């Protein structure tokens, strides 16, 4: 995850990626899969501030 955060190029990327991951998590939860690890990724990305 740290490597991904270092390579963010645009300010919108963390938020849009978090939204995409949320869609995946929600679908997997509907199927009954455990998804807490995905939720953690969402939280990290949604809190990421891009400097510049």
C-alpha positions as a LaTeX table, in Angstrom:
\begin{tabular}{lrrr}
\hline
Residue & $x$ (\AA) & $y$ (\AA) & $z$ (\AA) \\
\hline
Unk1 & 0.00 & 0.00 & 0.00 \\
Unk2 & 2.82 & 2.41 & 0.80 \\
Unk3 & 4.21 & 1.94 & $-2.72$ \\
Unk4 & 0.82 & 2.83 & $-4.21$ \\
Unk5 & 0.53 & 5.98 & $-2.13$ \\
Unk6 & 3.96 & 7.16 & $-3.26$ \\
Unk7 & 2.96 & 6.90 & $-6.93$ \\
Unk8 & $-0.19$ & 9.03 & $-6.78$ \\
Unk9 & 0.05 & 11.62 & $-9.56$ \\
Unk10 & $-3.18$ & 13.61 & $-9.33$ \\
Unk11 & $-5.17$ & 14.91 & $-6.36$ \\
Unk12 & $-8.34$ & 13.09 & $-7.48$ \\
Unk13 & $-6.77$ & 9.62 & $-7.69$ \\
Unk14 & $-7.05$ & 8.53 & $-4.03$ \\
Unk15 & $-10.73$ & 9.47 & $-3.80$ \\
Unk16 & $-11.75$ & 7.87 & $-7.09$ \\
Unk17 & $-9.75$ & 4.74 & $-6.29$ \\
Unk18 & $-11.40$ & 4.55 & $-2.86$ \\
Unk19 & $-14.81$ & 4.81 & $-4.55$ \\
Unk20 & $-13.94$ & 2.03 & $-7.01$ \\
Unk21 & $-12.72$ & $-0.17$ & $-4.18$ \\
Unk22 & $-15.95$ & 0.55 & $-2.27$ \\
Unk23 & $-18.02$ & $-0.77$ & $-5.21$ \\
Unk24 & $-15.95$ & $-3.95$ & $-5.24$ \\
Unk25 & $-16.26$ & $-4.37$ & $-1.45$ \\
Unk26 & $-20.02$ & $-3.84$ & $-1.48$ \\
Unk27 & $-20.48$ & $-6.46$ & $-4.19$ \\
Unk28 & $-18.30$ & $-8.96$ & $-2.35$ \\
Unk29 & $-20.21$ & $-8.33$ & 0.89 \\
Unk30 & $-23.47$ & $-9.08$ & $-0.91$ \\
Unk31 & $-21.92$ & $-12.40$ & $-1.93$ \\
Unk32 & $-21.07$ & $-13.05$ & 1.73 \\
Unk33 & $-17.31$ & $-12.55$ & 1.51 \\
Unk34 & $-15.25$ & $-11.09$ & 4.36 \\
Unk35 & $-14.09$ & $-7.64$ & 3.27 \\
Unk36 & $-12.65$ & $-5.80$ & 6.26 \\
Unk37 & $-9.25$ & $-5.60$ & 4.57 \\
Unk38 & $-10.85$ & $-3.82$ & 1.62 \\
Unk39 & $-12.55$ & $-1.35$ & 3.95 \\
Unk40 & $-9.14$ & $-0.57$ & 5.45 \\
Unk41 & $-7.80$ & 0.28 & 1.99 \\
Unk42 & $-10.77$ & 2.58 & 1.40 \\
Unk43 & $-10.08$ & 4.43 & 4.64 \\
Unk44 & $-6.39$ & 4.88 & 3.88 \\
Unk45 & $-7.08$ & 6.19 & 0.39 \\
Unk46 & $-9.88$ & 8.51 & 1.46 \\
Unk47 & $-7.58$ & 10.14 & 4.04 \\
Unk48 & $-4.64$ & 10.56 & 1.66 \\
Unk49 & $-3.75$ & 14.17 & 0.87 \\
Unk50 & $-1.74$ & 14.82 & $-2.29$ \\
Unk51 & 0.92 & 17.46 & $-1.86$ \\
Unk52 & 1.71 & 19.81 & $-4.64$ \\
\hline
\end{tabular}
